Amino acid sequence: MELLRGVVDPELGADIVELGMARGVQVHDNGHVQVEIALTTAGCPLRAQIQKDVRARIVSLPGVTRVTIDWGELSPDEKARAMDRARLKIAERPESTTIPSTTKVLMVASGKGGVGKSSVTVNLAAAIASTGRTVGVLDADIWGFSVPRMLGLDGRLATVEGTAKIQPHELPCGAGLLRVVSMGFLVEEEGSALMWRGLMLNRAVQHFLEDVEWGDLDYLLIDMPPGTGDVQMGLARMLPRSEVLVVTTPATAAQKVAVRVVDMARKNYLRIVGVVENMSVYVDDDGNEHRIFGSGGGARLAEEAGVPLVAEIPIEPAVSEGGDAGSPASLGQGPAADAFRALAALLVDELVPPVDLAGCSARLFDAVDAALAAADATD
């Protein structure tokens, strides 16, 4: 049931446990898990999305062999309570994040530094945005920020006119748009050292989530600090509906450390989307493959975690050159660009699809509000 708190009704902005939609779970000895879900209406168009989210989160647990869902419908009293909870969430929103409930949040994490996590974040964000999406990029690697340079952005962050909210830097990207926030936009120069401890780090990340005017986003990609420290745990607490993409290299040492990230995410009830093996192979001009950093680390991590290996990104000079020049390689040509675009398509089309707002909850809100208005008029 705690894991199901990560399944959020995108229109009501609350999880299905809090809304009373998750009625119960049965776990059988053979690994079969039965979940009882009550929808706001029997023909709810969001049913497919909720089903996919429920299955994805539960099947990622070790020992689960099968997931079945028994569907029902909320009673009128249960619907009224769900609306009350949703309105309470709206009333409390000033104290929560400014990330829209319809935004898919994807944490890009790694067990150690040097595996190319920031490069994966930037290139994946650019690839998704180029398809016409609006993508936020939050550089949460407070000590080791590198996103501004990789995207060719600089300048201090300003506030939205007439408010105290921070305005992200914007960068058109193909048919879409990137909105970017990083500590790099708040320091005097890139070489400045930040010697902050846990509370200050968490407060900085909290500002990025609460005080930034992100606007409507299809996706928010978070470049996480390496490891499993204060910032990672703080983000998991503030964004419980996030999903995690784990980056590793073919080396066994990197794979062994990355297992800890998987463990941390699961202890915080976050779904692991899959594993990305970065710097997997170098192909020379004659077509010969050179596995400079070893082989099999991504596959071993994916097998141990029970999640798919979703991408193998080859070593290509264009990736580092693009990062230095502020021009993501995923927007160009080459094997790495093809791999990033294929990963973006897999995420958008299958693993983490964007929210379809032609759902039932918004109409239910309208119906309840209309009924209340009619009752008031009668009184």
Secondary structure, DSSP 8 states (H G I E B T S, - for coil): -TGGGG-EETTTTEETTTTT-EEEEEE-TTSEEEEEEEESSTT-TTHHHHHHHHHHHHHTSTT--EEEEEEEE--HHHHHHHHHHHHHHHHTGGGS-SS-TT-EEEEEE-SSTTS-HHHHHHHHHHHHHTTT-EEEEEE--STT--HHHHHT--S--EE-TTSS-EE-EEEEETTEEEEEEEGGGTSSSTT------HHHHHHHHHHHHHSB---S-SEEEEE--SSSSHHHHHHHHH-TT-EEEEEE-SSHHHHHHHHHHHHHHHHTT-EEEEEEEEEEEEE-TTS-EE-TT-S-HHHHHHHHHT--EEEEEEE-HHHHHHHHHT--GGGS-SHHHHHHHHHHHHIIIIIS-------SHHHHHHHHHHHHHHHHHH-
